[in-house]
Amino acid sequence: MAVKVRDSSVQTQHGVALVLALLVVALVTVIAVELSWRFELTLVRSANRWYGVQSSAYLHGAEQLAAYALKMDAEQDQESGELKDTLNDVWAMPVETPMEDGWLRGRVEDAQGRFNLNSLVVKAKPPKNNAKDWQNWTAPQRRFIRLLQTIELEEEVFLDRSTAENITQAVIDWIDDDSDETGFGGAESDYYGQLEVPFFIANKPMSSVSELFIVRGMTPQFYQKLLPLVIALPKEVALNVNTMPIELMRTITSKENMYPNNLEDAQDIFTDRTGGFVDMEEFKSSAVVEGVVGKGANGGGGASMLDTDGLTVSSEYFILFADSSVGDHVKERRTMLYRKGSDVSVLRRTDANF
């Protein structure tokens, strides 16, 4: 009997030892898997950090290249005596180049080729007796009303003049510093405070065109179509006739015309500016421009009736759109560049809109 008890005890001990061994193997396996996972995660994180640093370096290089192109263009203009910026300048040429483990792309856009929303804040002078309707608006405000009417909501469906004026009044109220509503379309704190999700009105110049999204009368669809045509710059910054797109070219007409030009007339001006206008006098004396103004003016007046306030042929503000790829890491950046003379500086970097 004693021998049998001893055999049973040994078998039990062997069974416990086997279970313990299996538990140790399982524990070691779990630890090994955990360490392996953490090691791989660390490697991936390190690679992403490295790719991110390298991509940021490429984007910084794109900024330096854009600044050099703008500086070189300014120096060439100073030598020639023609201080103008056009889409034929060296800074306007897009760049795409292969890099180690990826690529770098960049293009510079004239920020003053877009309509400056903050230019709307300047109030129109009180009209005299028997003033005409167009005199209730400043030149930039009239230009913006025309621009809004060029946006196609649906096929062959455009905004009417009344709605365009209402939206313009709402934008004016958003950026002016008073609490007085501008016309029937204006909106101040009373309107925005009573919305389902109330918020405070800015009552100061826009820092980004994204603010336009919440202005009274703006819809998501209309905002997206208007976004590539507008920007928020200091109120005194003018619009460059040499770099504006065809939609803004349609706003070039006589002062008393509150409607945009047709596409054919705008295309004629677009074509006539090949090489760029040297100054605003050359622009106003252009036979094509005078012809378009004549069509838009009820009472004649030629170049004297052209809405030229807030227009220019040279620019100081530019946007760099750049993106780079390193490995599987893609990074984008938008940079606002400011050029004074031949000195170029970075004003702001963002992934959003200016």
C-alpha positions as CSV (number, residue, x, y, z in Angstrom):
1,M,0.0,0.0,0.0
2,A,2.9,2.4,0.8
3,V,4.3,1.9,-2.6
4,K,1.1,2.8,-4.4
5,V,0.7,6.0,-2.3
6,R,4.3,7.0,-3.2
7,D,3.6,6.4,-7.0
8,S,0.4,8.5,-6.8
9,S,2.2,11.4,-5.1
10,V,4.9,11.4,-7.8
11,Q,2.4,11.4,-10.6
12,T,0.6,14.3,-8.9
13,Q,3.8,16.2,-8.6
14,H,4.6,15.6,-12.3
15,G,1.1,16.9,-13.2
16,V,1.6,20.1,-11.2
17,A,5.0,20.6,-12.7
18,L,3.6,20.2,-16.2
19,V,0.8,22.7,-15.5
20,L,3.3,25.2,-14.0
21,A,5.6,24.7,-17.1
22,L,2.7,25.4,-19.4
23,L,1.8,28.5,-17.4
24,V,5.4,29.7,-17.6
25,V,5.5,29.1,-21.4
26,A,2.2,30.9,-21.8
27,L,3.3,33.9,-19.7
28,V,6.6,34.1,-21.5
29,T,4.7,34.0,-24.9
30,V,2.4,36.8,-23.8
31,I,5.3,38.9,-22.6
32,A,7.2,38.2,-25.8
33,V,4.2,39.2,-28.0
34,E,3.7,42.3,-25.9
35,L,7.3,43.3,-26.2
36,S,7.4,42.6,-29.9
37,W,4.2,44.7,-30.5
38,R,5.6,47.5,-28.4
39,F,8.9,47.3,-30.3
40,E,7.1,47.4,-33.7
41,L,4.9,50.3,-32.5
42,T,8.0,52.2,-31.4
43,L,9.6,51.6,-34.7
44,V,6.5,52.9,-36.6
45,R,6.3,55.9,-34.3
46,S,9.9,56.7,-34.8
47,A,9.6,56.3,-38.6
48,N,6.5,58.6,-38.6
49,R,8.4,61.2,-36.5
50,W,11.3,61.0,-38.9
51,Y,9.1,61.2,-42.0
52,G,7.3,64.1,-40.4
53,V,10.5,66.0,-39.6
54,Q,11.8,65.3,-43.1
55,S,8.5,66.4,-44.7
56,S,8.5,69.6,-42.6
57,A,12.0,70.3,-43.8
58,Y,10.9,69.8,-47.4
59,L,8.0,72.2,-46.9
60,H,10.3,74.7,-45.3
61,G,12.5,74.4,-48.3
62,A,9.5,75.1,-50.5
63,E,8.9,78.3,-48.5
64,Q,12.5,79.4,-49.1
65,L,12.2,78.7,-52.8
66,A,9.0,80.6,-53.1
67,A,10.5,83.6,-51.2
68,Y,13.5,83.5,-53.5
69,A,11.3,83.5,-56.6
70,L,9.3,86.5,-55.3
71,K,12.5,88.4,-54.4
72,M,14.0,87.7,-57.8
73,D,10.8,88.9,-59.5
74,A,10.8,92.1,-57.5
75,E,14.4,92.8,-58.4
76,Q,13.7,92.2,-62.1
77,D,10.7,94.6,-61.9
78,Q,12.8,97.3,-60.2
79,E,15.5,97.0,-62.9
80,S,12.9,97.2,-65.8
81,G,10.9,100.0,-64.1
82,E,7.7,98.0,-64.5
83,L,6.3,97.2,-61.1
84,K,3.7,94.7,-61.9
85,D,2.8,91.1,-61.0
86,T,1.3,88.7,-63.6
87,L,0.7,85.0,-64.1
88,N,3.7,84.9,-66.4
89,D,6.1,85.8,-63.6
90,V,8.6,83.2,-62.3
91,W,6.8,82.9,-58.9
92,A,3.6,81.8,-60.7
93,M,5.2,78.7,-62.2
94,P,4.3,75.5,-60.2
95,V,7.1,73.2,-59.1
96,E,7.1,69.4,-58.6
97,T,10.3,67.6,-57.9
98,P,11.2,64.1,-56.7
99,M,12.9,63.9,-53.3
100,E,14.5,61.1,-51.4
101,D,11.8,58.5,-50.6
102,G,9.1,60.9,-51.9
103,W,8.3,64.1,-53.7
104,L,7.7,67.8,-53.1
105,R,5.1,70.0,-54.9
106,G,4.4,73.7,-54.6
107,R,2.6,76.6,-56.3
108,V,2.4,80.2,-55.4
109,E,-0.9,82.1,-55.9
110,D,-1.3,85.9,-55.7
111,A,-3.5,86.5,-52.7
112,Q,-4.5,89.8,-54.2
113,G,-5.9,88.0,-57.2
114,R,-8.8,87.0,-54.9
115,F,-11.5,89.4,-53.6
116,N,-10.5,90.9,-50.2
117,L,-13.6,90.5,-47.9
118,N,-12.3,93.1,-45.5
119,S,-12.4,95.8,-48.2
120,L,-16.2,95.8,-47.7
121,V,-15.9,97.4,-44.3
122,V,-15.3,100.9,-45.7
123,K,-18.6,102.8,-45.7
124,A,-20.0,104.5,-48.7
125,K,-20.2,108.3,-48.4
126,P,-23.8,109.6,-47.9
127,P,-25.2,110.2,-51.4
128,K,-26.3,113.7,-52.4
129,N,-29.9,114.5,-53.3
130,N,-31.3,112.5,-56.2
131,A,-28.4,110.1,-55.9
132,K,-28.5,107.0,-58.0
133,D,-28.7,103.5,-56.5
134,W,-25.1,102.6,-57.3
135,Q,-23.9,105.5,-55.2
136,N,-25.1,103.8,-52.0
137,W,-22.2,101.4,-52.4
138,T,-18.4,101.7,-52.5
139,A,-16.5,100.3,-55.5
140,P,-15.4,97.1,-53.6
141,Q,-19.0,96.6,-52.4
142,R,-20.4,96.9,-56.0
143,R,-17.7,94.5,-57.1
144,F,-18.7,91.9,-54.5
145,I,-22.3,92.2,-55.5
146,R,-21.4,91.5,-59.1
147,L,-19.1,88.6,-58.0
148,L,-21.9,86.9,-56.0
149,Q,-24.1,86.9,-59.1
150,T,-21.5,85.0,-61.1
151,I,-21.7,81.9,-58.8
152,E,-23.7,79.2,-60.5
153,L,-26.0,77.5,-57.8
154,E,-27.3,74.9,-60.2
155,E,-27.1,74.5,-64.0
156,E,-28.0,78.0,-65.4
157,V,-29.2,79.1,-61.9
158,F,-27.5,82.2,-60.4
159,L,-28.0,84.4,-57.5
160,D,-30.2,87.4,-58.1
161,R,-29.1,91.0,-57.4
162,S,-31.4,91.5,-54.4
163,T,-30.0,88.4,-52.6
164,A,-26.4,89.4,-53.5
165,E,-27.0,92.8,-52.0
166,N,-28.4,91.3,-48.8
167,I,-25.4,89.0,-48.4
168,T,-23.1,91.9,-48.9
169,Q,-24.9,93.9,-46.2
170,A,-24.6,90.9,-43.9
171,V,-20.8,90.7,-44.5
172,I,-20.5,94.4,-43.9
173,D,-22.2,94.1,-40.5
174,W,-20.0,91.1,-39.6
175,I,-16.8,93.1,-40.0
176,D,-17.8,96.7,-39.1
177,D,-17.4,97.9,-35.5
178,D,-20.9,99.2,-34.9
179,S,-24.2,97.6,-34.0
180,D,-26.3,99.2,-36.7
181,E,-27.8,96.9,-39.3
182,T,-26.9,97.7,-42.9
183,G,-30.1,97.6,-45.0
184,F,-32.6,94.8,-45.1
185,G,-30.0,92.1,-45.4
186,G,-27.8,93.3,-42.5
187,A,-27.4,91.3,-39.3
188,E,-26.0,92.3,-36.0
189,S,-25.8,90.6,-32.5
190,D,-29.6,90.5,-32.2
191,Y,-29.8,88.1,-35.2
192,Y,-26.9,85.9,-34.3
193,G,-27.9,85.7,-30.6
194,Q,-31.3,84.3,-31.4
195,L,-30.1,81.4,-33.6
196,E,-30.6,77.8,-32.5
197,V,-26.9,77.8,-31.7
198,P,-26.3,81.4,-30.7
199,F,-22.9,83.0,-31.1
200,F,-21.3,86.5,-30.9
201,I,-20.8,88.6,-34.0
202,A,-17.2,89.5,-34.7
203,N,-17.6,93.2,-35.4
204,K,-14.0,93.3,-36.6
205,P,-12.2,92.4,-39.9
206,M,-12.1,88.7,-40.7
207,S,-9.0,86.8,-39.9
208,S,-10.0,83.9,-42.2
209,V,-12.6,83.5,-44.9
210,S,-14.0,80.6,-42.9
211,E,-16.0,83.2,-40.9
212,L,-18.0,83.8,-44.1
213,F,-19.6,80.4,-43.6
214,I,-21.7,81.6,-40.7
215,V,-22.7,85.0,-42.1
216,R,-26.4,85.5,-42.6
217,G,-27.6,84.3,-46.0
218,M,-24.6,82.0,-46.7
219,T,-25.3,78.4,-47.5
220,P,-22.7,75.5,-47.5
221,Q,-23.1,75.0,-51.2
222,F,-22.6,78.7,-52.0
223,Y,-19.7,79.0,-49.6
224,Q,-17.8,76.2,-51.2
225,K,-18.1,77.8,-54.6
226,L,-17.1,81.2,-53.4
227,L,-14.2,80.0,-51.3
228,P,-11.5,79.9,-54.1
229,L,-12.4,83.5,-55.1
230,V,-12.2,85.3,-51.7
231,I,-9.6,86.0,-49.0
232,A,-9.3,88.0,-45.8
233,L,-6.5,90.6,-46.0
234,P,-6.1,94.1,-44.4
235,K,-8.9,96.3,-45.6
236,E,-6.7,98.6,-47.7
237,V,-5.2,95.8,-49.8
238,A,-6.3,96.1,-53.4
239,L,-7.3,93.6,-56.1
240,N,-4.7,92.8,-58.8
241,V,-6.3,93.0,-62.3
242,N,-3.3,91.1,-63.7
243,T,-3.9,87.9,-61.7
244,M,-7.6,87.8,-60.9
245,P,-9.6,84.8,-62.3
246,I,-12.3,85.1,-64.9
247,E,-15.1,85.3,-62.3
248,L,-13.6,88.5,-60.9
249,M,-12.8,89.8,-64.4
250,R,-16.6,89.8,-64.9
251,T,-16.9,92.4,-62.1
252,I,-14.9,94.9,-64.2
253,T,-17.5,97.3,-65.6
254,S,-19.0,100.8,-65.2
255,K,-19.8,102.2,-61.7
256,E,-23.5,102.3,-62.3
257,N,-23.8,98.7,-63.5
258,M,-24.7,96.4,-60.6
259,Y,-24.6,93.3,-62.7
260,P,-21.5,91.2,-63.9
261,N,-20.3,91.3,-67.4
262,N,-21.0,88.4,-69.7
263,L,-18.3,85.7,-70.1
264,E,-17.4,86.9,-73.6
265,D,-16.5,90.4,-72.5
266,A,-14.6,89.1,-69.5
267,Q,-12.7,86.8,-71.7
268,D,-11.8,89.7,-74.0
269,I,-10.2,91.6,-71.0
270,F,-8.6,88.3,-69.8
271,T,-6.9,87.9,-73.2
272,D,-6.0,91.6,-73.5
273,R,-4.0,91.5,-70.3
274,T,-1.4,89.0,-71.8
275,G,1.9,90.1,-70.4
276,G,0.1,92.2,-67.8
277,F,-0.9,95.9,-67.6
278,V,2.0,98.1,-66.6
279,D,-0.2,100.4,-64.5
280,M,-3.9,101.3,-63.9
281,E,-3.7,104.0,-66.6
282,E,-2.8,101.5,-69.2
283,F,-5.6,99.3,-67.9
284,K,-8.2,102.1,-68.1
285,S,-7.1,103.1,-71.6
286,S,-7.3,99.6,-73.0
287,A,-9.7,99.6,-75.9
288,V,-11.2,96.3,-74.7
289,V,-11.9,97.7,-71.2
290,E,-13.3,100.9,-72.6
291,G,-15.6,98.9,-74.8
292,V,-16.9,96.8,-71.9
293,V,-17.4,99.9,-69.7
294,G,-19.4,101.5,-72.6
295,K,-21.7,98.5,-72.7
296,G,-22.2,98.7,-68.9
297,A,-22.8,102.4,-68.7
298,N,-26.2,103.8,-69.4
299,G,-25.0,107.4,-69.6
300,G,-21.7,106.8,-71.3
301,G,-18.6,108.3,-69.6
302,G,-16.1,105.8,-70.9
303,A,-13.1,105.2,-68.6
304,S,-14.2,107.9,-66.2
305,M,-17.1,105.6,-65.2
306,L,-14.9,102.5,-64.7
307,D,-14.9,101.1,-61.2
308,T,-11.2,101.3,-60.5
309,D,-11.1,102.1,-56.8
310,G,-9.5,99.2,-55.0
311,L,-7.7,97.8,-58.1
312,T,-4.0,97.5,-58.7
313,V,-1.4,95.9,-61.0
314,S,1.1,94.8,-58.4
315,S,0.9,92.7,-55.2
316,E,2.4,92.3,-51.8
317,Y,0.6,89.2,-50.4
318,F,1.0,85.7,-51.8
319,I,-0.1,82.2,-50.8
320,L,2.2,79.1,-51.1
321,F,0.3,75.8,-51.5
322,A,2.8,73.1,-50.8
323,D,2.7,69.3,-50.0
324,S,5.3,66.7,-49.6
325,S,5.5,62.9,-49.4
326,V,8.1,60.9,-47.5
327,G,7.5,57.2,-47.3
328,D,3.8,56.8,-46.6
329,H,3.7,60.2,-44.9
330,V,2.0,63.1,-46.8
331,K,2.0,66.6,-45.3
332,E,0.3,69.8,-46.6
333,R,0.9,73.4,-45.7
334,R,-0.4,76.8,-46.8
335,T,1.8,79.8,-46.1
336,M,1.0,83.5,-46.4
337,L,4.0,85.4,-47.7
338,Y,4.4,89.2,-47.6
339,R,6.7,91.0,-49.9
340,K,7.7,94.6,-49.3
341,G,10.1,95.8,-52.0
342,S,12.4,92.8,-52.5
343,D,12.1,91.6,-48.8
344,V,9.9,88.6,-48.3
345,S,8.7,87.3,-45.0
346,V,6.4,84.6,-43.7
347,L,3.2,86.0,-42.1
348,R,1.3,82.8,-41.2
349,R,1.2,79.1,-41.7
350,T,-2.1,77.1,-41.6
351,D,-3.8,73.9,-42.8
352,A,-7.1,75.8,-43.2
353,N,-8.0,79.0,-45.2
354,F,-6.7,82.5,-45.1
